[in-house]
Amino acid sequence: MKNKSKIWDNYTQSQLWGITILRVLIGWHFLYEGLVKLYTPGWTAKEYLLGSVGPFSPLFKSIAKTEFVLNVVDTLNEWGLVLIGLSLFLGLLSKPCKILGMLLLSFYYLAYPPFASLGINVHVEGSYWIVNKNLIEMAALFVLYLFPSSQITGVDRFLIRNNDTPHKKAE
């Protein structure tokens, strides 16, 4: 967007609804996945990491084999999902959280890349040959990063006071 001073003027009502709904849905997905992990007694990513395939599997397997590192990764994964999810759902500080969400999804993608030569694994939801749900959600977050809505329809509207926010229009 060339003129960031009037971000709200760059979207039609339909476009704004569309990107806001997409942001909220992805936020709900992250939040739900994080809460499931938090409230599942004894949840750990250990088996997921030990079963990883592909070029980065040695890294993921080494994480699973080191108790301290695994505990840190489990905590970051659980709370990362919850906080990123809340951020996106509410439109609160969503710009940095979109980046963190893409980073987290890239780890999931790299742990089980959907490459035909690797075969199907229990943690892979179908065989899409290069494209899977993690890559699609990563791309959707990238689109939301490029076309932000939280400064218009989220809590960021009240926190980010500069020329990018619609409440300046009334002044």
VMD Tcl script that builds the backbone (N, CA, C; Angstrom):
set m [mol new atoms 513]
animate dup $m
set s [atomselect $m all]
$s set {name element resname resid chain x y z} {
  {N N MET 1 A 0.829 -1.174 0.000}
  {CA C MET 1 A 0.000 0.000 0.000}
  {C C MET 1 A 0.874 1.238 0.000}
  {N N LYS 2 A 0.643 2.088 -0.944}
  {CA C LYS 2 A 1.482 3.267 -1.094}
  {C C LYS 2 A 1.206 4.300 -0.011}
  {N N ASN 3 A -0.053 4.615 0.207}
  {CA C ASN 3 A -0.405 5.640 1.179}
  {C C ASN 3 A -0.929 4.981 2.449}
  {N N LYS 4 A -0.040 4.787 3.416}
  {CA C LYS 4 A -0.433 4.131 4.659}
  {C C LYS 4 A -1.217 5.060 5.572}
  {N N SER 5 A -1.308 6.342 5.226}
  {CA C SER 5 A -1.997 7.271 6.110}
  {C C SER 5 A -3.508 7.046 6.114}
  {N N LYS 6 A -4.026 6.352 5.131}
  {CA C LYS 6 A -5.465 6.094 5.091}
  {C C LYS 6 A -5.709 4.623 4.774}
  {N N ILE 7 A -5.218 3.767 5.642}
  {CA C ILE 7 A -5.309 2.328 5.422}
  {C C ILE 7 A -6.765 1.874 5.291}
  {N N TRP 8 A -7.676 2.474 6.059}
  {CA C TRP 8 A -9.074 2.066 6.032}
  {C C TRP 8 A -9.750 2.404 4.710}
  {N N ASP 9 A -9.211 3.364 3.970}
  {CA C ASP 9 A -9.778 3.725 2.671}
  {C C ASP 9 A -9.342 2.773 1.563}
  {N N ASN 10 A -8.377 1.914 1.845}
  {CA C ASN 10 A -7.853 1.019 0.822}
  {C C ASN 10 A -8.668 -0.252 0.653}
  {N N TYR 11 A -9.620 -0.514 1.534}
  {CA C TYR 11 A -10.413 -1.737 1.479}
  {C C TYR 11 A -11.879 -1.416 1.238}
  {N N THR 12 A -12.526 -2.271 0.453}
  {CA C THR 12 A -13.980 -2.192 0.370}
  {C C THR 12 A -14.535 -2.866 1.622}
  {N N GLN 13 A -15.807 -2.681 1.870}
  {CA C GLN 13 A -16.442 -3.319 3.027}
  {C C GLN 13 A -16.294 -4.842 2.943}
  {N N SER 14 A -16.477 -5.406 1.769}
  {CA C SER 14 A -16.359 -6.862 1.580}
  {C C SER 14 A -14.938 -7.341 1.836}
  {N N GLN 15 A -13.963 -6.610 1.340}
  {CA C GLN 15 A -12.567 -6.991 1.563}
  {C C GLN 15 A -12.223 -6.943 3.048}
  {N N LEU 16 A -12.683 -5.914 3.721}
  {CA C LEU 16 A -12.417 -5.783 5.148}
  {C C LEU 16 A -13.053 -6.933 5.930}
  {N N TRP 17 A -14.281 -7.276 5.584}
  {CA C TRP 17 A -14.925 -8.426 6.211}
  {C C TRP 17 A -14.119 -9.695 5.941}
  {N N GLY 18 A -13.704 -9.871 4.704}
  {CA C GLY 18 A -12.965 -11.080 4.330}
  {C C GLY 18 A -11.662 -11.247 5.085}
  {N N ILE 19 A -10.839 -10.206 5.131}
  {CA C ILE 19 A -9.549 -10.348 5.820}
  {C C ILE 19 A -9.724 -10.408 7.335}
  {N N THR 20 A -10.762 -9.755 7.840}
  {CA C THR 20 A -11.021 -9.838 9.283}
  {C C THR 20 A -11.475 -11.241 9.663}
  {N N ILE 21 A -12.381 -11.807 8.894}
  {CA C ILE 21 A -12.845 -13.173 9.167}
  {C C ILE 21 A -11.686 -14.154 9.062}
  {N N LEU 22 A -10.838 -13.996 8.054}
  {CA C LEU 22 A -9.677 -14.882 7.912}
  {C C LEU 22 A -8.764 -14.770 9.130}
  {N N ARG 23 A -8.505 -13.550 9.583}
  {CA C ARG 23 A -7.654 -13.342 10.762}
  {C C ARG 23 A -8.256 -13.998 12.001}
  {N N VAL 24 A -9.541 -13.821 12.204}
  {CA C VAL 24 A -10.216 -14.385 13.375}
  {C C VAL 24 A -10.221 -15.910 13.317}
  {N N LEU 25 A -10.478 -16.484 12.149}
  {CA C LEU 25 A -10.497 -17.946 12.015}
  {C C LEU 25 A -9.125 -18.557 12.277}
  {N N ILE 26 A -8.091 -17.961 11.733}
  {CA C ILE 26 A -6.737 -18.473 11.987}
  {C C ILE 26 A -6.396 -18.297 13.467}
  {N N GLY 27 A -6.801 -17.174 14.039}
  {CA C GLY 27 A -6.585 -16.959 15.469}
  {C C GLY 27 A -7.268 -18.027 16.301}
  {N N TRP 28 A -8.511 -18.354 15.950}
  {CA C TRP 28 A -9.237 -19.399 16.667}
  {C C TRP 28 A -8.510 -20.739 16.539}
  {N N HIS 29 A -8.022 -21.058 15.354}
  {CA C HIS 29 A -7.316 -22.324 15.143}
  {C C HIS 29 A -6.078 -22.409 16.028}
  {N N PHE 30 A -5.265 -21.369 16.043}
  {CA C PHE 30 A -4.070 -21.344 16.890}
  {C C PHE 30 A -4.464 -21.463 18.372}
  {N N LEU 31 A -5.440 -20.664 18.792}
  {CA C LEU 31 A -5.873 -20.665 20.187}
  {C C LEU 31 A -6.372 -22.048 20.600}
  {N N TYR 32 A -7.204 -22.650 19.782}
  {CA C TYR 32 A -7.742 -23.977 20.085}
  {C C TYR 32 A -6.625 -25.010 20.217}
  {N N GLU 33 A -5.710 -25.021 19.255}
  {CA C GLU 33 A -4.605 -25.990 19.301}
  {C C GLU 33 A -3.753 -25.798 20.554}
  {N N GLY 34 A -3.521 -24.559 20.941}
  {CA C GLY 34 A -2.741 -24.288 22.146}
  {C C GLY 34 A -3.457 -24.725 23.408}
  {N N LEU 35 A -4.757 -24.436 23.494}
  {CA C LEU 35 A -5.519 -24.823 24.683}
  {C C LEU 35 A -5.629 -26.338 24.817}
  {N N VAL 36 A -5.795 -27.030 23.703}
  {CA C VAL 36 A -5.838 -28.496 23.740}
  {C C VAL 36 A -4.537 -29.036 24.322}
  {N N LYS 37 A -3.427 -28.478 23.899}
  {CA C LYS 37 A -2.127 -28.931 24.412}
  {C C LYS 37 A -1.969 -28.584 25.897}
  {N N LEU 38 A -2.390 -27.389 26.279}
  {CA C LEU 38 A -2.279 -26.970 27.684}
  {C C LEU 38 A -3.127 -27.828 28.619}
  {N N TYR 39 A -4.323 -28.181 28.180}
  {CA C TYR 39 A -5.250 -28.902 29.048}
  {C C TYR 39 A -5.214 -30.418 28.874}
  {N N THR 40 A -4.309 -30.920 28.054}
  {CA C THR 40 A -4.125 -32.365 27.934}
  {C C THR 40 A -3.017 -32.765 28.898}
  {N N PRO 41 A -3.372 -33.499 29.954}
  {CA C PRO 41 A -2.352 -33.880 30.941}
  {C C PRO 41 A -1.202 -34.653 30.295}
  {N N GLY 42 A 0.008 -34.216 30.583}
  {CA C GLY 42 A 1.193 -34.905 30.083}
  {C C GLY 42 A 1.502 -34.678 28.615}
  {N N TRP 43 A 0.818 -33.696 27.984}
  {CA C TRP 43 A 1.094 -33.467 26.565}
  {C C TRP 43 A 2.554 -33.072 26.381}
  {N N THR 44 A 3.145 -33.610 25.332}
  {CA C THR 44 A 4.496 -33.235 24.933}
  {C C THR 44 A 4.637 -33.446 23.431}
  {N N ALA 45 A 5.541 -32.724 22.840}
  {CA C ALA 45 A 5.808 -32.865 21.408}
  {C C ALA 45 A 6.832 -33.959 21.127}
  {N N LYS 46 A 7.231 -34.683 22.151}
  {CA C LYS 46 A 8.327 -35.649 22.019}
  {C C LYS 46 A 8.103 -36.658 20.893}
  {N N GLU 47 A 6.973 -37.346 20.883}
  {CA C GLU 47 A 6.720 -38.360 19.844}
  {C C GLU 47 A 6.633 -37.727 18.459}
  {N N TYR 48 A 6.017 -36.560 18.395}
  {CA C TYR 48 A 5.919 -35.831 17.129}
  {C C TYR 48 A 7.317 -35.532 16.591}
  {N N LEU 49 A 8.183 -35.050 17.459}
  {CA C LEU 49 A 9.549 -34.697 17.054}
  {C C LEU 49 A 10.377 -35.935 16.717}
  {N N LEU 50 A 10.225 -36.994 17.497}
  {CA C LEU 50 A 10.988 -38.223 17.231}
  {C C LEU 50 A 10.587 -38.872 15.912}
  {N N GLY 51 A 9.345 -38.680 15.502}
  {CA C GLY 51 A 8.876 -39.266 14.249}
  {C C GLY 51 A 9.097 -38.393 13.032}
  {N N SER 52 A 9.711 -37.234 13.211}
  {CA C SER 52 A 9.880 -36.309 12.089}
  {C C SER 52 A 10.684 -36.940 10.960}
  {N N VAL 53 A 10.421 -36.458 9.762}
  {CA C VAL 53 A 11.083 -36.968 8.558}
  {C C VAL 53 A 11.622 -35.790 7.764}
  {N N GLY 54 A 12.434 -36.080 6.802}
  {CA C GLY 54 A 12.930 -35.015 5.943}
  {C C GLY 54 A 14.297 -34.516 6.341}
  {N N PRO 55 A 14.765 -33.507 5.655}
  {CA C PRO 55 A 16.132 -33.025 5.847}
  {C C PRO 55 A 16.416 -32.435 7.229}
  {N N PHE 56 A 15.394 -31.986 7.936}
  {CA C PHE 56 A 15.608 -31.373 9.251}
  {C C PHE 56 A 15.295 -32.322 10.408}
  {N N SER 57 A 14.999 -33.578 10.100}
  {CA C SER 57 A 14.635 -34.517 11.164}
  {C C SER 57 A 15.731 -34.701 12.213}
  {N N PRO 58 A 17.028 -34.667 11.865}
  {CA C PRO 58 A 18.034 -34.779 12.931}
  {C C PRO 58 A 17.915 -33.662 13.979}
  {N N LEU 59 A 17.606 -32.466 13.547}
  {CA C LEU 59 A 17.425 -31.351 14.480}
  {C C LEU 59 A 16.228 -31.602 15.395}
  {N N PHE 60 A 15.093 -31.971 14.812}
  {CA C PHE 60 A 13.886 -32.193 15.604}
  {C C PHE 60 A 14.054 -33.375 16.556}
  {N N LYS 61 A 14.732 -34.417 16.104}
  {CA C LYS 61 A 14.962 -35.588 16.961}
  {C C LYS 61 A 15.907 -35.249 18.111}
  {N N SER 62 A 16.887 -34.400 17.857}
  {CA C SER 62 A 17.803 -34.008 18.942}
  {C C SER 62 A 17.080 -33.167 19.994}
  {N N ILE 63 A 16.123 -32.365 19.566}
  {CA C ILE 63 A 15.306 -31.596 20.518}
  {C C ILE 63 A 14.538 -32.554 21.424}
  {N N ALA 64 A 13.962 -33.588 20.825}
  {CA C ALA 64 A 13.157 -34.549 21.587}
  {C C ALA 64 A 13.992 -35.363 22.567}
  {N N LYS 65 A 15.259 -35.542 22.268}
  {CA C LYS 65 A 16.122 -36.381 23.105}
  {C C LYS 65 A 16.787 -35.618 24.252}
  {N N THR 66 A 16.648 -34.308 24.263}
  {CA C THR 66 A 17.241 -33.492 25.328}
  {C C THR 66 A 16.110 -32.958 26.202}
  {N N GLU 67 A 15.993 -33.486 27.408}
  {CA C GLU 67 A 14.866 -33.192 28.308}
  {C C GLU 67 A 14.635 -31.693 28.514}
  {N N PHE 68 A 15.685 -30.955 28.824}
  {CA C PHE 68 A 15.539 -29.520 29.083}
  {C C PHE 68 A 15.039 -28.788 27.840}
  {N N VAL 69 A 15.661 -29.068 26.707}
  {CA C VAL 69 A 15.269 -28.400 25.456}
  {C C VAL 69 A 13.835 -28.770 25.094}
  {N N LEU 70 A 13.473 -30.033 25.274}
  {CA C LEU 70 A 12.106 -30.472 24.982}
  {C C LEU 70 A 11.095 -29.728 25.856}
  {N N ASN 71 A 11.399 -29.568 27.134}
  {CA C ASN 71 A 10.493 -28.828 28.027}
  {C C ASN 71 A 10.328 -27.380 27.585}
  {N N VAL 72 A 11.415 -26.764 27.158}
  {CA C VAL 72 A 11.348 -25.383 26.658}
  {C C VAL 72 A 10.501 -25.328 25.388}
  {N N VAL 73 A 10.739 -26.255 24.474}
  {CA C VAL 73 A 9.990 -26.292 23.210}
  {C C VAL 73 A 8.504 -26.549 23.475}
  {N N ASP 74 A 8.191 -27.469 24.379}
  {CA C ASP 74 A 6.789 -27.738 24.715}
  {C C ASP 74 A 6.103 -26.481 25.250}
  {N N THR 75 A 6.772 -25.794 26.171}
  {CA C THR 75 A 6.201 -24.577 26.756}
  {C C THR 75 A 6.034 -23.488 25.699}
  {N N LEU 76 A 7.057 -23.288 24.880}
  {CA C LEU 76 A 6.967 -22.278 23.816}
  {C C LEU 76 A 5.869 -22.625 22.819}
  {N N ASN 77 A 5.726 -23.896 22.508}
  {CA C ASN 77 A 4.707 -24.334 21.559}
  {C C ASN 77 A 3.307 -24.088 22.124}
  {N N GLU 78 A 3.062 -24.551 23.344}
  {CA C GLU 78 A 1.741 -24.385 23.960}
  {C C GLU 78 A 1.363 -22.911 24.086}
  {N N TRP 79 A 2.228 -22.148 24.738}
  {CA C TRP 79 A 1.917 -20.746 24.989}
  {C C TRP 79 A 2.033 -19.895 23.733}
  {N N GLY 80 A 2.916 -20.279 22.824}
  {CA C GLY 80 A 3.003 -19.576 21.546}
  {C C GLY 80 A 1.699 -19.685 20.786}
  {N N LEU 81 A 1.148 -20.892 20.718}
  {CA C LEU 81 A -0.130 -21.091 20.034}
  {C C LEU 81 A -1.244 -20.288 20.698}
  {N N VAL 82 A -1.302 -20.326 22.018}
  {CA C VAL 82 A -2.353 -19.603 22.745}
  {C C VAL 82 A -2.227 -18.097 22.528}
  {N N LEU 83 A -1.034 -17.559 22.713}
  {CA C LEU 83 A -0.853 -16.103 22.615}
  {C C LEU 83 A -0.984 -15.592 21.181}
  {N N ILE 84 A -0.443 -16.333 20.223}
  {CA C ILE 84 A -0.614 -15.946 18.815}
  {C C ILE 84 A -2.093 -16.016 18.453}
  {N N GLY 85 A -2.761 -17.069 18.906}
  {CA C GLY 85 A -4.189 -17.212 18.632}
  {C C GLY 85 A -5.008 -16.070 19.204}
  {N N LEU 86 A -4.771 -15.731 20.461}
  {CA C LEU 86 A -5.480 -14.601 21.077}
  {C C LEU 86 A -5.199 -13.299 20.340}
  {N N SER 87 A -3.945 -13.108 19.987}
  {CA C SER 87 A -3.546 -11.892 19.282}
  {C C SER 87 A -4.302 -11.741 17.965}
  {N N LEU 88 A -4.330 -12.806 17.198}
  {CA C LEU 88 A -5.011 -12.752 15.906}
  {C C LEU 88 A -6.519 -12.629 16.089}
  {N N PHE 89 A -7.069 -13.379 17.016}
  {CA C PHE 89 A -8.507 -13.363 17.262}
  {C C PHE 89 A -8.985 -11.969 17.654}
  {N N LEU 90 A -8.232 -11.322 18.531}
  {CA C LEU 90 A -8.621 -9.999 19.023}
  {C C LEU 90 A -8.111 -8.850 18.155}
  {N N GLY 91 A -7.152 -9.127 17.285}
  {CA C GLY 91 A -6.534 -8.044 16.525}
  {C C GLY 91 A -5.649 -7.200 17.409}
  {N N LEU 92 A -4.931 -7.855 18.315}
  {CA C LEU 92 A -4.084 -7.186 19.294}
  {C C LEU 92 A -2.620 -7.492 18.997}
  {N N LEU 93 A -1.852 -6.460 18.652}
  {CA C LEU 93 A -0.436 -6.644 18.304}
  {C C LEU 93 A -0.277 -7.747 17.262}
  {N N SER 94 A -1.180 -7.769 16.317}
  {CA C SER 94 A -1.221 -8.901 15.395}
  {C C SER 94 A -0.107 -8.895 14.353}
  {N N LYS 95 A 0.491 -7.745 14.068}
  {CA C LYS 95 A 1.558 -7.732 13.062}
  {C C LYS 95 A 2.744 -8.606 13.480}
  {N N PRO 96 A 3.332 -8.417 14.670}
  {CA C PRO 96 A 4.432 -9.309 15.054}
  {C C PRO 96 A 3.964 -10.745 15.265}
  {N N CYS 97 A 2.720 -10.921 15.693}
  {CA C CYS 97 A 2.231 -12.282 15.917}
  {C C CYS 97 A 1.993 -13.033 14.614}
  {N N LYS 98 A 1.713 -12.322 13.546}
  {CA C LYS 98 A 1.610 -12.985 12.237}
  {C C LYS 98 A 2.968 -13.544 11.834}
  {N N ILE 99 A 4.020 -12.792 12.098}
  {CA C ILE 99 A 5.376 -13.266 11.796}
  {C C ILE 99 A 5.705 -14.479 12.658}
  {N N LEU 100 A 5.405 -14.406 13.954}
  {CA C LEU 100 A 5.664 -15.538 14.845}
  {C C LEU 100 A 4.824 -16.748 14.450}
  {N N GLY 101 A 3.605 -16.515 14.024}
  {CA C GLY 101 A 2.753 -17.613 13.554}
  {C C GLY 101 A 3.330 -18.286 12.322}
  {N N MET 102 A 3.835 -17.491 11.383}
  {CA C MET 102 A 4.472 -18.072 10.190}
  {C C MET 102 A 5.707 -18.871 10.576}
  {N N LEU 103 A 6.465 -18.376 11.535}
  {CA C LEU 103 A 7.657 -19.090 11.998}
  {C C LEU 103 A 7.273 -20.431 12.629}
  {N N LEU 104 A 6.284 -20.416 13.495}
  {CA C LEU 104 A 5.833 -21.645 14.142}
  {C C LEU 104 A 5.324 -22.654 13.113}
  {N N LEU 105 A 4.525 -22.191 12.166}
  {CA C LEU 105 A 4.023 -23.076 11.115}
  {C C LEU 105 A 5.149 -23.625 10.248}
  {N N SER 106 A 6.198 -22.833 10.048}
  {CA C SER 106 A 7.327 -23.330 9.247}
  {C C SER 106 A 8.027 -24.484 9.955}
  {N N PHE 107 A 8.082 -24.454 11.293}
  {CA C PHE 107 A 8.653 -25.585 12.033}
  {C C PHE 107 A 7.801 -26.835 11.837}
  {N N TYR 108 A 6.474 -26.683 11.912}
  {CA C TYR 108 A 5.589 -27.831 11.694}
  {C C TYR 108 A 5.773 -28.381 10.280}
  {N N TYR 109 A 5.875 -27.473 9.329}
  {CA C TYR 109 A 6.048 -27.882 7.931}
  {C C TYR 109 A 7.363 -28.637 7.753}
  {N N LEU 110 A 8.441 -28.105 8.322}
  {CA C LEU 110 A 9.759 -28.724 8.150}
  {C C LEU 110 A 9.895 -30.043 8.906}
  {N N ALA 111 A 9.130 -30.224 9.972}
  {CA C ALA 111 A 9.186 -31.487 10.714}
  {C C ALA 111 A 8.570 -32.623 9.907}
  {N N TYR 112 A 7.560 -32.323 9.121}
  {CA C TYR 112 A 6.871 -33.322 8.295}
  {C C TYR 112 A 6.571 -32.744 6.920}
  {N N PRO 113 A 7.604 -32.481 6.128}
  {CA C PRO 113 A 7.352 -31.911 4.799}
  {C C PRO 113 A 6.593 -32.915 3.931}
  {N N PRO 114 A 5.589 -32.462 3.197}
  {CA C PRO 114 A 4.766 -33.366 2.393}
  {C C PRO 114 A 5.409 -33.709 1.047}
  {N N PHE 115 A 6.552 -34.340 1.115}
  {CA C PHE 115 A 7.254 -34.727 -0.100}
  {C C PHE 115 A 6.967 -36.192 -0.380}
  {N N ALA 116 A 6.643 -36.511 -1.609}
  {CA C ALA 116 A 6.274 -37.876 -1.986}
  {C C ALA 116 A 7.358 -38.883 -1.619}
  {N N SER 117 A 8.603 -38.506 -1.730}
  {CA C SER 117 A 9.701 -39.439 -1.471}
  {C C SER 117 A 9.808 -39.832 -0.002}
  {N N LEU 118 A 9.170 -39.078 0.887}
  {CA C LEU 118 A 9.262 -39.362 2.318}
  {C C LEU 118 A 8.181 -40.319 2.797}
  {N N GLY 119 A 7.182 -40.566 1.979}
  {CA C GLY 119 A 6.095 -41.452 2.380}
  {C C GLY 119 A 5.127 -40.754 3.316}
  {N N ILE 120 A 4.056 -41.435 3.628}
  {CA C ILE 120 A 3.032 -40.873 4.512}
  {C C ILE 120 A 3.332 -41.295 5.937}
  {N N ASN 121 A 3.232 -40.351 6.840}
  {CA C ASN 121 A 3.501 -40.597 8.249}
  {C C ASN 121 A 2.227 -40.345 9.041}
  {N N VAL 122 A 2.145 -40.878 10.221}
  {CA C VAL 122 A 0.961 -40.729 11.060}
  {C C VAL 122 A 0.644 -39.262 11.373}
  {N N HIS 123 A 1.647 -38.387 11.415}
  {CA C HIS 123 A 1.422 -36.983 11.768}
  {C C HIS 123 A 1.068 -36.111 10.562}
  {N N VAL 124 A 1.085 -36.683 9.379}
  {CA C VAL 124 A 0.786 -35.915 8.175}
  {C C VAL 124 A -0.673 -36.149 7.808}
  {N N GLU 125 A -1.420 -35.073 7.650}
  {CA C GLU 125 A -2.831 -35.186 7.288}
  {C C GLU 125 A -2.968 -35.236 5.780}
  {N N GLY 126 A -2.798 -36.384 5.204}
  {CA C GLY 126 A -2.917 -36.542 3.763}
  {C C GLY 126 A -1.601 -36.285 3.068}
  {N N SER 127 A -1.566 -36.615 1.805}
  {CA C SER 127 A -0.365 -36.406 1.007}
  {C C SER 127 A -0.698 -35.428 -0.109}
  {N N TYR 128 A -0.244 -34.204 0.041}
  {CA C TYR 128 A -0.588 -33.158 -0.917}
  {C C TYR 128 A 0.555 -32.832 -1.861}
  {N N TRP 129 A 1.670 -33.492 -1.701}
  {CA C TRP 129 A 2.843 -33.289 -2.531}
  {C C TRP 129 A 3.266 -31.822 -2.536}
  {N N ILE 130 A 4.022 -31.441 -1.579}
  {CA C ILE 130 A 4.620 -30.125 -1.336}
  {C C ILE 130 A 3.690 -29.199 -0.543}
  {N N VAL 131 A 2.415 -29.191 -0.848}
  {CA C VAL 131 A 1.485 -28.296 -0.163}
  {C C VAL 131 A 0.723 -29.074 0.912}
  {N N ASN 132 A 0.685 -28.519 2.123}
  {CA C ASN 132 A -0.151 -29.079 3.182}
  {C C ASN 132 A -0.827 -27.934 3.928}
  {N N LYS 133 A -1.607 -28.277 4.955}
  {CA C LYS 133 A -2.369 -27.237 5.659}
  {C C LYS 133 A -1.460 -26.210 6.324}
  {N N ASN 134 A -0.270 -26.625 6.760}
  {CA C ASN 134 A 0.643 -25.672 7.394}
  {C C ASN 134 A 1.133 -24.631 6.397}
  {N N LEU 135 A 1.452 -25.067 5.199}
  {CA C LEU 135 A 1.910 -24.136 4.166}
  {C C LEU 135 A 0.778 -23.188 3.752}
  {N N ILE 136 A -0.429 -23.722 3.652}
  {CA C ILE 136 A -1.577 -22.885 3.282}
  {C C ILE 136 A -1.853 -21.841 4.366}
  {N N GLU 137 A -1.810 -22.264 5.631}
  {CA C GLU 137 A -2.051 -21.313 6.723}
  {C C GLU 137 A -0.923 -20.287 6.822}
  {N N MET 138 A 0.301 -20.725 6.514}
  {CA C MET 138 A 1.437 -19.797 6.476}
  {C C MET 138 A 1.214 -18.739 5.390}
  {N N ALA 139 A 0.761 -19.171 4.230}
  {CA C ALA 139 A 0.489 -18.239 3.131}
  {C C ALA 139 A -0.644 -17.281 3.502}
  {N N ALA 140 A -1.665 -17.793 4.175}
  {CA C ALA 140 A -2.775 -16.934 4.602}
  {C C ALA 140 A -2.294 -15.878 5.600}
  {N N LEU 141 A -1.410 -16.267 6.519}
  {CA C LEU 141 A -0.848 -15.285 7.458}
  {C C LEU 141 A -0.008 -14.245 6.725}
  {N N PHE 142 A 0.686 -14.672 5.685}
  {CA C PHE 142 A 1.478 -13.723 4.897}
  {C C PHE 142 A 0.557 -12.716 4.202}
  {N N VAL 143 A -0.549 -13.186 3.664}
  {CA C VAL 143 A -1.525 -12.286 3.039}
  {C C VAL 143 A -2.062 -11.306 4.084}
  {N N LEU 144 A -2.380 -11.810 5.271}
  {CA C LEU 144 A -2.867 -10.925 6.340}
  {C C LEU 144 A -1.806 -9.930 6.786}
  {N N TYR 145 A -0.552 -10.351 6.735}
  {CA C TYR 145 A 0.547 -9.439 7.064}
  {C C TYR 145 A 0.605 -8.297 6.043}
  {N N LEU 146 A 0.408 -8.639 4.777}
  {CA C LEU 146 A 0.453 -7.631 3.708}
  {C C LEU 146 A -0.780 -6.730 3.702}
  {N N PHE 147 A -1.915 -7.288 4.129}
  {CA C PHE 147 A -3.177 -6.550 4.134}
  {C C PHE 147 A -3.752 -6.570 5.553}
  {N N PRO 148 A -3.223 -5.732 6.426}
  {CA C PRO 148 A -3.633 -5.769 7.836}
  {C C PRO 148 A -5.070 -5.293 8.041}
  {N N SER 149 A -5.712 -5.876 9.030}
  {CA C SER 149 A -7.067 -5.442 9.377}
  {C C SER 149 A -7.210 -5.070 10.849}
  {N N SER 150 A -6.258 -5.473 11.680}
  {CA C SER 150 A -6.420 -5.253 13.122}
  {C C SER 150 A -6.429 -3.775 13.498}
  {N N GLN 151 A -5.836 -2.924 12.678}
  {CA C GLN 151 A -5.840 -1.486 12.965}
  {C C GLN 151 A -7.204 -0.868 12.666}
  {N N ILE 152 A -8.063 -1.657 12.018}
  {CA C ILE 152 A -9.397 -1.170 11.684}
  {C C ILE 152 A -10.454 -1.901 12.503}
  {N N THR 153 A -10.328 -3.228 12.585}
  {CA C THR 153 A -11.371 -4.044 13.208}
  {C C THR 153 A -10.894 -4.791 14.445}
  {N N GLY 154 A -9.766 -4.436 14.981}
  {CA C GLY 154 A -9.254 -5.129 16.162}
  {C C GLY 154 A -8.908 -4.166 17.281}
  {N N VAL 155 A -8.382 -4.719 18.345}
  {CA C VAL 155 A -7.967 -3.928 19.505}
  {C C VAL 155 A -6.847 -2.954 19.124}
  {N N ASP 156 A -6.050 -3.315 18.126}
  {CA C ASP 156 A -4.980 -2.417 17.672}
  {C C ASP 156 A -5.520 -1.045 17.282}
  {N N ARG 157 A -6.767 -0.986 16.900}
  {CA C ARG 157 A -7.385 0.287 16.520}
  {C C ARG 157 A -7.273 1.309 17.652}
  {N N PHE 158 A -7.331 0.819 18.886}
  {CA C PHE 158 A -7.289 1.708 20.043}
  {C C PHE 158 A -5.888 1.879 20.610}
  {N N LEU 159 A -4.975 1.003 20.225}
  {CA C LEU 159 A -3.618 1.036 20.772}
  {C C LEU 159 A -2.617 1.749 19.881}
  {N N ILE 160 A -2.790 1.620 18.581}
  {CA C ILE 160 A -1.832 2.200 17.641}
  {C C ILE 160 A -2.376 3.544 17.189}
  {N N ARG 161 A -1.912 4.582 17.830}
  {CA C ARG 161 A -2.406 5.929 17.517}
  {C C ARG 161 A -1.430 6.636 16.586}
  {N N ASN 162 A -1.704 6.487 15.319}
  {CA C ASN 162 A -0.950 7.210 14.298}
  {C C ASN 162 A -1.864 7.416 13.107}
  {N N ASN 163 A -1.322 7.833 12.016}
  {CA C ASN 163 A -2.142 8.122 10.848}
  {C C ASN 163 A -2.735 6.882 10.201}
  {N N ASP 164 A -2.332 5.686 10.655}
  {CA C ASP 164 A -2.846 4.460 10.061}
  {C C ASP 164 A -4.218 4.069 10.605}
  {N N THR 165 A -4.699 4.719 11.638}
  {CA C THR 165 A -5.915 4.253 12.280}
  {C C THR 165 A -7.111 5.128 11.942}
  {N N PRO 166 A -8.289 4.509 11.808}
  {CA C PRO 166 A -9.476 5.247 11.399}
  {C C PRO 166 A -9.936 6.297 12.398}
  {N N HIS 167 A -9.640 6.141 13.693}
  {CA C HIS 167 A -10.134 7.129 14.648}
  {C C HIS 167 A -9.468 8.487 14.457}
  {N N LYS 168 A -8.362 8.549 13.739}
  {CA C LYS 168 A -7.719 9.834 13.431}
  {C C LYS 168 A -8.544 10.609 12.401}
  {N N LYS 169 A -9.356 9.892 11.643}
  {CA C LYS 169 A -10.136 10.501 10.582}
  {C C LYS 169 A -11.088 11.574 11.138}
  {N N ALA 170 A -11.588 11.362 12.346}
  {CA C ALA 170 A -12.547 12.285 12.939}
  {C C ALA 170 A -11.895 13.557 13.473}
  {N N GLU 171 A -10.600 13.545 13.678}
  {CA C GLU 171 A -9.926 14.717 14.246}
  {C C GLU 171 A -9.772 15.835 13.250}
}
mol reanalyze $m
mol bondsrecalc $m
mol representation Tube
mol addrep $m
